[in-house]
Amino acid sequence: MQATSVRWTTADLELFTGDNRNRYEIIDGELFVTKLPHWNHQCSCVNIGKVVGIWSNQSGLGQVAIAPGIIFSDADNVIPDVVWASHECLERLLDESGHLTGAPELVVEVLSTGQKNEKRDRESKLKLYSSQGVQEYWICDFNAKQVEVYRRQKAVLKLVATLFNEDELTSPLLPGFKCLVSQFF
């Protein structure tokens, strides 16, 4: 006898309405449940949002958001830590309810503690963001004080740099943007 796995959908997330102690995401029909993030995780998200937000406001090229939901499909519904999207991208991707329905240009995940959480960000989300057209993906580790930078190359997100606390982060996606990695942590 063969066991069939449950394939979760966006509609199923309604089952968890009112649970403010956990985060629920669906990647390729698989449900991922995580506890609310560590204080340092949240502080890193705010710092990243602030640094990218200052650049974004000065450049006038787009907007940054912390923990927006992205509904790629009925089987792919995630909550990245920080995203940046150009104004043109936002015009295409925001639905009537104000939800993202496709890939913003930049997605940032701050690693949550635990092997299963790290695997989700490094494998499942990397694969999802790559297949959905994200241009750049930063995986930030507040414990190691480092940022892994993935950029789209030949239709796939590839690791192009691992930056440490005193390294400077720049991006061709964000013209004129630069900051020390230490500003994130």
Rosetta blueprint (number, residue, H / E / L):
1 M L
2 Q L
3 A L
4 T L
5 S L
6 V L
7 R L
8 W L
9 T L
10 T H
11 A H
12 D H
13 L H
14 E H
15 L H
16 F H
17 T L
18 G L
19 D L
20 N L
21 R L
22 N E
23 R E
24 Y E
25 E E
26 I E
27 I E
28 D L
29 G L
30 E E
31 L E
32 F E
33 V E
34 T E
35 K E
36 L L
37 P L
38 H L
39 W H
40 N H
41 H H
42 Q H
43 C H
44 S H
45 C H
46 V H
47 N H
48 I H
49 G H
50 K H
51 V H
52 V H
53 G H
54 I H
55 W H
56 S H
57 N H
58 Q H
59 S H
60 G L
61 L L
62 G E
63 Q E
64 V E
65 A E
66 I E
67 A L
68 P L
69 G L
70 I E
71 I E
72 F E
73 S E
74 D L
75 A L
76 D E
77 N E
78 V E
79 I L
80 P L
81 D L
82 V E
83 V E
84 W E
85 A E
86 S E
87 H H
88 E H
89 C H
90 L H
91 E H
92 R H
93 L H
94 L E
95 D L
96 E L
97 S L
98 G L
99 H L
100 L E
101 T L
102 G L
103 A L
104 P L
105 E L
106 L E
107 V E
108 V E
109 E E
110 V E
111 L L
112 S L
113 T L
114 G L
115 Q H
116 K H
117 N H
118 E H
119 K H
120 R H
121 D H
122 R H
123 E H
124 S H
125 K H
126 L H
127 K H
128 L H
129 Y H
130 S H
131 S H
132 Q H
133 G L
134 V L
135 Q L
136 E E
137 Y E
138 W E
139 I E
140 C E
141 D E
142 F L
143 N L
144 A L
145 K L
146 Q E
147 V E
148 E E
149 V E
150 Y E
151 R E
152 R E
153 Q E
154 K L
155 A L
156 V E
157 L E
158 K E
159 L E
160 V E
161 A E
162 T E
163 L E
164 F E
165 N L
166 E L
167 D L
168 E E
169 L E
170 T E
171 S L
172 P L
173 L L
174 L L
175 P L
176 G L
177 F L
178 K E
179 C E
180 L E
181 V H
182 S H
183 Q H
184 F H
185 F L
